[in-house]
């Protein structure tokens, strides 16, 4: 498909720079294909979701993966900064560098906030588009703790270009159920939940299951092709274990709906369902690219924030609920002042079942 089919006019003032306060006070646009849209709020999930449904959340924890420091080359030094985006092994990360032109293979780096001992690394690889491979002296859990100490929250570029990182971002840009270190971008649909709301959903009979997909900075990369067939999707590491699979499949067998909180949860669930059509345990990288025509096997409802024009995420929601449906929904959202993207409002999308009926014919 042509990428231009996923374009729309988004006023810049609708891109939220801070989240709603409190976080569960955000608006929620409910989209049911063929039945239009409803303007609701996050707490209305207590009415919309039903006993027996299962809420699947991504429990990845965002590392403060924006690192600033200096390149050391003999007696000369140059300021550089990096956004870590994918762990390679215990000592090594891939990162986007600024300015990349100042870096060469084997350059030594001293990274940090200037208040503690520098985090030392070297450039072990360099790509053509500003990506580098960084090899750190520290490794494993020690490296994770050093990154937390030295780094800043890696806010999306459209926020970072308009304001500095603030102390509150350490809390605002993390879900209340974050547990597994490894993401460099938040699974932002989950930012709307409070512990109280989650407890109320459980008391209503909605179960909650955790999966892990470490979101990479590649999620922010713009499309650079004219046709979706030519796009190379970034990969991210994820895991769904056997016990979680069994519980989700049992809920589905009993008639419950699977509600994916965020496109990251959906991508992992559908990756784990591709081999057999039934959800299976999974551990590894996924580069699944979901566009209209994709056959969904597990997810019935998707909770997700509002995405940017011509983005892979707007393509995903268009595949899930229908391109015409989502264009109409986004037109409504823009006309009614919904706040977009990571710190913005949310939507609850029901799956377009027409493709399922086509499969049955």
Wavefront OBJ file of the C-alpha trace (Angstrom):
o trace
v 0.000 0.000 0.000
v 1.039 3.573 -0.582
v 2.258 5.278 2.580
v 0.353 8.408 1.505
v -2.918 6.535 2.194
v -2.135 6.825 5.915
v -1.607 10.577 5.922
v -3.824 13.115 7.668
v -3.509 16.687 8.898
v -2.556 16.836 12.585
v -2.378 20.276 14.240
v 0.923 20.504 16.093
v -0.768 21.873 19.212
v -2.564 18.532 19.720
v 0.715 16.677 20.443
v 0.739 16.521 24.241
v 3.894 17.638 26.043
v 2.710 16.508 29.486
v 0.271 13.778 30.562
v -3.177 14.316 32.037
v -3.291 14.681 35.810
v -4.176 12.353 37.374
v -3.091 9.872 34.728
v -6.449 8.055 34.600
v -8.354 11.299 33.900
v -7.465 11.200 30.186
v -10.123 10.922 27.511
v -10.936 7.617 25.818
v -12.361 7.418 22.295
v -14.237 4.131 21.860
v -14.233 2.952 18.236
v -16.534 0.147 17.090
v -16.284 -0.548 13.332
v -19.669 -0.031 11.705
v -21.093 1.572 14.863
v -19.232 4.851 15.104
v -17.386 6.378 18.057
v -18.121 7.327 21.664
v -16.418 10.013 23.732
v -15.551 8.494 27.092
v -12.858 8.678 29.796
v -10.369 6.105 31.094
v -12.418 5.154 34.209
v -15.264 4.116 31.877
v -13.269 0.935 31.240
v -14.991 -0.297 34.414
v -18.257 -0.210 32.484
v -17.023 -1.235 29.026
v -14.919 -4.261 29.987
v -16.791 -7.330 31.169
v -16.166 -10.124 33.705
v -14.130 -12.818 31.984
v -12.180 -10.388 29.813
v -8.387 -10.458 30.092
v -6.270 -7.305 30.016
v -2.773 -7.963 28.621
v -0.174 -5.376 29.642
v 3.474 -4.917 28.730
v 5.538 -4.837 31.943
v 8.772 -3.568 30.391
v 10.526 -0.848 32.391
v 12.006 2.177 30.622
v 15.696 2.706 31.209
v 16.842 6.352 31.310
v 18.662 5.620 28.090
v 19.628 9.095 26.894
v 23.331 9.416 27.652
v 25.417 12.572 27.216
v 29.174 12.889 27.494
v 32.379 13.361 25.563
v 34.360 11.595 22.897
v 37.988 11.314 23.951
v 40.580 11.170 21.164
v 44.039 11.860 22.523
v 43.970 15.358 23.985
v 40.854 16.416 22.106
v 37.317 16.113 23.375
v 33.960 16.619 21.705
v 30.461 16.645 23.192
v 28.271 13.769 22.033
v 24.959 12.207 23.059
v 23.318 8.838 22.492
v 19.890 7.277 22.657
v 20.286 3.590 23.407
v 17.704 1.609 21.485
v 18.571 -2.114 21.475
v 20.620 -4.309 23.753
v 22.971 -6.640 21.852
v 24.512 -8.510 24.790
v 25.528 -7.933 28.418
v 28.105 -5.249 27.490
v 26.797 -3.909 24.188
v 23.988 -1.631 22.994
v 23.023 -0.164 19.654
v 22.360 3.551 19.849
v 21.505 6.607 17.785
v 24.344 9.144 18.047
v 24.286 12.937 17.831
v 26.326 14.174 16.058
v 27.381 10.876 14.509
v 29.896 12.596 12.221
v 32.123 13.262 15.239
v 32.541 9.539 15.907
v 34.870 6.906 14.468
v 35.439 3.237 15.211
v 37.228 2.582 18.523
v 36.674 6.121 19.811
v 36.683 6.189 23.614
v 33.673 7.703 25.383
v 33.050 9.098 28.850
v 29.329 9.333 29.497
v 27.469 10.665 32.509
v 25.685 13.424 34.310
v 28.844 15.076 35.620
v 27.984 14.211 39.214
v 29.324 10.650 39.390
v 32.179 8.696 37.856
v 31.884 8.535 34.087
v 30.388 5.509 32.383
v 33.086 4.387 29.959
v 32.455 2.895 26.541
v 33.911 2.747 23.060
v 32.490 2.838 19.550
v 32.528 -0.776 18.376
v 30.539 -0.261 15.190
v 29.122 2.507 13.033
v 26.269 2.474 10.532
v 25.273 4.843 7.757
v 22.248 6.502 9.393
v 23.574 7.748 12.719
v 23.430 4.367 14.421
v 26.472 3.155 16.369
v 27.319 0.126 18.476
v 28.583 0.946 21.948
v 30.677 -1.510 23.974
v 30.666 -0.657 27.697
v 33.265 -1.565 30.314
v 30.474 -2.666 32.641
v 28.014 -5.421 31.813
v 24.760 -7.046 32.869
v 22.988 -5.731 35.973
v 25.945 -3.429 36.773
v 25.548 -1.744 33.407
v 21.785 -1.386 33.883
v 22.306 0.335 37.224
v 24.982 2.621 35.755
v 22.655 3.615 32.912
v 19.951 4.447 35.472
v 22.445 6.578 37.385
v 23.899 8.432 34.416
v 21.030 8.618 31.934
v 17.940 10.733 31.365
v 14.478 9.574 30.318
v 14.478 9.220 26.510
v 11.418 11.307 25.711
v 10.066 11.009 22.158
v 11.778 13.440 19.773
v 8.624 15.492 19.149
v 8.490 16.202 22.924
v 12.250 16.513 23.478
v 12.471 19.121 20.717
v 10.019 21.379 22.563
v 11.059 21.050 26.206
v 13.782 19.657 28.433
v 13.449 16.423 30.367
v 11.859 17.151 33.747
v 12.178 15.341 37.064
v 8.520 14.308 36.881
v 9.191 12.387 33.645
v 10.855 9.662 35.726
v 7.382 8.824 37.040
v 5.158 10.089 34.219
v 6.984 8.056 31.539
v 6.748 4.745 33.426
v 3.736 2.469 33.873
v 2.690 1.596 37.429
v 3.308 -2.102 36.666
v 6.740 -1.714 35.031
v 9.026 -4.534 36.197
v 11.497 -5.759 33.552
v 14.356 -3.362 32.678
v 15.086 -3.012 28.988
v 12.845 -0.521 27.155
v 14.063 2.806 25.829
v 10.538 4.033 25.104
v 7.420 3.573 27.190
v 4.475 1.339 26.244
v 2.417 4.498 26.435
v -1.128 3.106 26.449
v -0.361 1.727 29.900
v 0.543 5.153 31.263
v -3.173 5.808 31.826
v -3.586 3.117 34.488
v -3.390 3.677 38.227
v -3.046 0.909 40.794
v -6.553 1.769 42.031
v -8.119 1.417 38.572
v -6.358 -1.900 37.964
v -7.623 -3.204 41.307
v -11.162 -2.094 40.463
v -10.978 -3.948 37.134
v -9.813 -7.117 38.887
v -12.686 -6.788 41.374
v -15.063 -6.515 38.393
v -13.806 -9.877 37.126
v -11.345 -8.629 34.490
v -8.071 -10.533 34.817
v -4.673 -9.005 34.085
v -1.778 -10.785 32.408
v 1.764 -9.517 31.898
v 3.941 -9.950 28.835
v 7.277 -8.274 28.132
v 8.329 -6.457 24.975
v 11.291 -4.102 25.306
v 10.248 -1.103 23.236
v 13.055 0.327 21.097
v 13.648 3.854 19.845
v 12.989 2.515 16.353
v 9.311 3.015 17.139
v 9.899 6.756 16.546
v 11.657 6.409 13.189
v 9.714 7.945 10.290
v 8.799 5.978 7.219
v 11.331 6.719 4.462
v 9.660 4.792 1.650
v 6.635 5.424 -0.536
v 5.231 1.904 -0.350
v 4.737 -0.226 2.763
v 6.214 -3.226 0.931
v 9.609 -1.500 0.946
v 9.713 -0.693 4.682
v 12.151 -2.603 6.917
v 10.606 -2.866 10.384
v 12.761 -2.498 13.501
v 13.010 -5.542 15.775
v 12.281 -5.708 19.496
v 12.819 -8.468 22.064
v 9.793 -10.003 23.754
v 8.629 -12.922 25.865
v 5.356 -14.688 26.711
v 5.760 -17.680 28.998
v 3.829 -20.963 29.026
v 1.764 -20.226 32.137
v 0.606 -16.871 30.751
v -0.335 -18.466 27.433
v -2.387 -21.131 29.188
v -4.316 -18.590 31.246
v -5.055 -16.351 28.242
v -6.166 -19.290 26.100
v -8.402 -20.523 28.913
v -10.095 -17.120 29.145
v -10.641 -17.077 25.381
v -12.071 -20.605 25.428
v -14.543 -19.492 28.108
v -15.734 -16.599 25.936
v -13.592 -13.802 27.354
v -12.110 -11.106 25.168
v -8.393 -10.367 24.935
v -7.728 -6.645 25.408
v -4.180 -5.667 24.449
v -2.958 -2.582 26.287
v -0.810 -0.932 23.654
v 0.475 -1.802 20.215
v 3.511 -3.453 21.838
v 1.345 -6.013 23.657
v -0.616 -6.607 20.459
v 2.487 -7.076 18.308
v 3.873 -9.638 20.750
v 0.585 -11.552 21.090
v 0.111 -11.720 17.334
v 3.754 -12.704 16.781
v 3.260 -15.576 19.208
v 0.089 -16.629 17.356
v 1.411 -16.672 13.780
v 2.893 -20.153 13.620
v -0.291 -22.090 14.419
v -3.046 -19.480 14.613
v -3.222 -20.151 18.354
v -1.300 -18.290 21.039
v 1.947 -20.098 21.903
v 4.891 -19.318 24.222
v 7.451 -17.028 22.611
v 10.855 -15.620 23.423
v 13.046 -13.690 21.002
v 13.042 -10.800 18.549
v 9.996 -9.775 16.570
v 9.940 -7.449 13.579
v 6.273 -8.005 12.749
v 4.896 -5.214 10.539
v 1.107 -5.036 10.627
v -0.720 -3.320 7.781
v -4.263 -3.673 6.370
v -4.869 -7.237 5.248
v -3.179 -8.743 8.299
v -5.196 -11.568 9.914
v -5.417 -11.127 13.676
v -5.601 -14.349 15.677
v -5.661 -13.440 19.366
v -6.475 -9.795 20.164
v -10.122 -8.700 20.226
v -9.781 -5.142 21.563
v -6.832 -2.732 21.498
v -6.276 0.154 23.886
v -3.812 2.591 22.345
v -2.930 6.279 22.228
v -3.308 8.395 19.105
v -0.516 8.052 16.564
v 1.202 10.278 14.040
v 0.389 10.490 10.314
v 2.084 7.946 8.026
v 3.476 6.040 11.014
v 3.714 2.254 11.302
v 1.458 2.518 14.366
v -1.333 4.270 12.470
v -0.991 1.505 9.873
v -1.395 -1.074 12.649
v -4.598 0.450 14.041
v -5.936 0.780 10.489
v -5.327 -2.936 10.003
v -7.092 -3.694 13.272
v -10.247 -1.597 12.929
v -10.235 -0.682 9.226
v -8.578 2.202 7.405
v -11.798 4.114 6.696
v -12.964 3.592 10.280
v -9.707 4.929 11.700
v -9.568 7.909 9.364
v -13.079 8.849 10.504
v -12.160 8.259 14.157
v -9.032 10.426 13.908
v -11.011 13.151 12.125
v -13.416 13.114 15.084
v -10.536 13.121 17.587
v -8.837 16.100 15.947
v -12.087 18.052 15.621
v -12.810 17.449 19.309
v -9.360 18.337 20.633
v -8.083 14.927 21.704
v -4.418 15.016 22.727
v -2.061 12.900 20.596
v 0.807 10.509 21.107
v 2.856 9.365 24.098
v 1.466 11.748 26.735
v -1.897 12.141 25.025
v -5.383 10.678 25.336
v -6.301 7.093 24.514
v -8.617 5.068 22.326
v -10.302 1.693 22.721
v -10.493 -0.016 19.347
v -12.683 -3.006 18.594
v -11.472 -5.388 15.920
v -12.976 -5.278 12.443
v -14.525 -8.738 12.133
v -15.238 -8.511 8.405
v -11.884 -10.128 7.626
v -12.781 -12.993 9.977
v -16.010 -13.546 8.054
v -14.044 -13.592 4.813
v -11.922 -16.421 6.262
v -15.058 -18.439 6.964
v -16.388 -18.209 3.400
l 1 2 3 4 5 6 7 8 9 10 11 12 13 14 15 16 17 18 19 20 21 22 23 24 25 26 27 28 29 30 31 32 33 34 35 36 37 38 39 40 41 42 43 44 45 46 47 48 49 50 51 52 53 54 55 56 57 58 59 60 61 62 63 64 65 66 67 68 69 70 71 72 73 74 75 76 77 78 79 80 81 82 83 84 85 86 87 88 89 90 91 92 93 94 95 96 97 98 99 100 101 102 103 104 105 106 107 108 109 110 111 112 113 114 115 116 117 118 119 120 121 122 123 124 125 126 127 128 129 130 131 132 133 134 135 136 137 138 139 140 141 142 143 144 145 146 147 148 149 150 151 152 153 154 155 156 157 158 159 160 161 162 163 164 165 166 167 168 169 170 171 172 173 174 175 176 177 178 179 180 181 182 183 184 185 186 187 188 189 190 191 192 193 194 195 196 197 198 199 200 201 202 203 204 205 206 207 208 209 210 211 212 213 214 215 216 217 218 219 220 221 222 223 224 225 226 227 228 229 230 231 232 233 234 235 236 237 238 239 240 241 242 243 244 245 246 247 248 249 250 251 252 253 254 255 256 257 258 259 260 261 262 263 264 265 266 267 268 269 270 271 272 273 274 275 276 277 278 279 280 281 282 283 284 285 286 287 288 289 290 291 292 293 294 295 296 297 298 299 300 301 302 303 304 305 306 307 308 309 310 311 312 313 314 315 316 317 318 319 320 321 322 323 324 325 326 327 328 329 330 331 332 333 334 335 336 337 338 339 340 341 342 343 344 345 346 347 348 349 350 351 352 353 354 355 356 357 358 359 360 361
